[in-house]
Amino acid sequence: MDRIYLDNAATTPVDKRVLEAMLPYYSDVFGNPSSLYSYGQEAKKAIEEAREKVAKALGADSDEIYFTSGGSESDNWALKGVAYALKDKGNHIITTEIEHHAVLNTCRYLEKEGFKVTYLPVDEYGLVKPEDLKKAITDKTILVSIMFANNEIGTIEPIEELVKIAHEKNVYFHTDAVQAVGNVPIDVKKLDVDLLSLSAHKIYGPKGVGALYIKKGVKIHSLIQGGTQERNRRAGTENVPGIVGLGEAMELITKNLDSHINKLTFLRDKLINGILEKIPYARLNGHPTKRLPGNVNVSFEFIDGESLILNLDMAGICASSGSACTSGSLEPSHVLLAIGLPRELARGSLRLTIGKENTEEDIDKVLEVLPQIIKRLRSISQIV
Ligand SMILES: *Cc1c(COP(=O)(O)O)cnc(C)c1O
């Protein structure tokens, strides 16, 4: 049975061209980039080339790109780094209720360290209201961190407008763009963000590598102390193959961004419309148009998300549910609760995230199989 992978928001398969670009740095060019002999210098050159590719894809300068171990580290660095660097100026941070745990739990940690955090609510679509941000800023606010696009419901936030509000009050703005990069055109200069996190494995690159964009002049402490790598700001011998992979992945995804977006949007809307047409008691979560091109998130009444995922798996379809089941808990997702979904409905949620390898046949197959599974599960539980 062919597997249909529809969990591209969790991770993506590594593009073969990305893998090819990485391989030499595991074998022939294994030198330490800090070494002065040619082996080391070749590795160093590869890192700088990757840095230029990432910078170019974001409209940044190369010396504003810092490589990290992934989205989580970039988020941790942005928040803790700015908090500690500006603690004499203020102790207030603003974020939202729907952030990824890499931001949310870093904020919880900073609260224990004495910082105050405001968690902005969102509307029924998952959108932050600019007025709410305006009202929340005080003279103690040092950082606003709002995600570019939500990983669960796909909602794309009005980042440009939110940045303007923060900057009117001279407050730094960080955005977790892990889901947006490669799915939405991004120009950091136009957006005017101060910090931006991204991760390779969400854009057909390898796991365990990412980057933080830090605008020139932004005050930030280091997260990892040690050697002088990354211009003295992020110690540790560089993940050379990973960094090369990230550079390649960024270049590939931005080169074909328009057609990628068009293809995914077409498949997404076909899937959403098909589900809503064929399955009774179903609702779409997130905004109908201000959403990531590959994101489908739906809730089904009288359905348990876990059973749904297992049944889809048996039919060869990889999907994700609306609960934090990965951590072994059955708590419904904080994002679905934040958009006002009742707990029962949040539990019966399904996230299907389309990637560049998916075809229209994959979508047709889901539209054939999913209604049958829902019908069967509902008849077993005999609630409908
Ligand atoms: C995946 C993800 C992260 C974490 O990135 P890792 O590279 O897996 O650490 C952070 N934020 C968002 C929105 C994500 O989707």
PDBQT file of the ligand as one rigid body, heavy atoms in Angstrom, charges set to zero:
ROOT
HETATM    1  C1  LIG A 401       8.253  23.047  14.005  1.00  0.00    +0.000 C 
HETATM    2  C2  LIG A 401       8.057  24.382  14.619  1.00  0.00    +0.000 A 
HETATM    3  C3  LIG A 401       8.965  24.893  15.562  1.00  0.00    +0.000 A 
HETATM    4  C4  LIG A 401      10.129  24.091  16.081  1.00  0.00    +0.000 C 
HETATM    5  O1  LIG A 401      11.133  23.919  15.114  1.00  0.00    +0.000 OA
HETATM    6  P1  LIG A 401      12.189  22.737  15.320  1.00  0.00    +0.000 P 
HETATM    7  O2  LIG A 401      13.191  22.939  14.230  1.00  0.00    +0.000 OA
HETATM    8  O3  LIG A 401      11.446  21.458  15.196  1.00  0.00    +0.000 OA
HETATM    9  O4  LIG A 401      12.786  22.937  16.680  1.00  0.00    +0.000 OA
HETATM   10  C5  LIG A 401       8.750  26.156  16.068  1.00  0.00    +0.000 A 
HETATM   11  N1  LIG A 401       7.703  26.892  15.667  1.00  0.00    +0.000 NA
HETATM   12  C6  LIG A 401       6.811  26.447  14.761  1.00  0.00    +0.000 A 
HETATM   13  C7  LIG A 401       5.684  27.326  14.346  1.00  0.00    +0.000 C 
HETATM   14  C8  LIG A 401       6.954  25.184  14.211  1.00  0.00    +0.000 A 
HETATM   15  O5  LIG A 401       6.054  24.738  13.338  1.00  0.00    +0.000 OA
ENDROOT
TORSDOF 0
